[in-house]
C-alpha cells in the first residue's frame, strides 16, 4: 500500500478519506467506502468511511429454535403459580399485591380441581343410571317375552 500506516488485514477500514482513496483505485473495489450524502460535502463528492456495527440478535443471548409449548391450561396455571412462589421464596420479602396475585391463582387452580371432581362424579352417576335403565329394559323384555309365550300357548 502507498499509505505510511500499515494495515494488518484487508477487512479493517482505513481511518481517513485519503487512505480510502489511496488504498482503493475505485469506490467499487472497497465495500466500506461510500459516496458522501451530506449537504456540505455533496459538491466535492469525496469518499467518506463509515464503520459498520455488527448485528446483535437477541442481545448476545443464545436462543433455541424450538417453540416452547404449554400443556393443558390447568397445568399452565400450576406452572405459573409455582413459578411465582419460587420467585417469592427467592426474594427477601413479599409485598401484599404479589401475595394477592398468588392467592388468586391458587384459588383458580382449586376451583378447576373442584369442577373436575364434580364432573367426574356426575359421569359416574350417569354410568350407574344408564346401567340401571339397561337392567330395567332387560327385565321388561323378559316379562314381555314370558307373557307373549303364555298368550301364544294359552
ABEGO torsion letter per residue (X at the ends): XABABBBABAABBBABAAAAAAABABAAABAABBBBABAAAAAAGBBBBBBBBBBBBGGGBBBBABBBBBBBAAAAAAAAAAAAAAAAAABABBBAAAAAAAAAAAAAAAAAAAAAAAAAAAAAAAAAAAAAAAAAAAAAAAAAAAAAAAAAAX
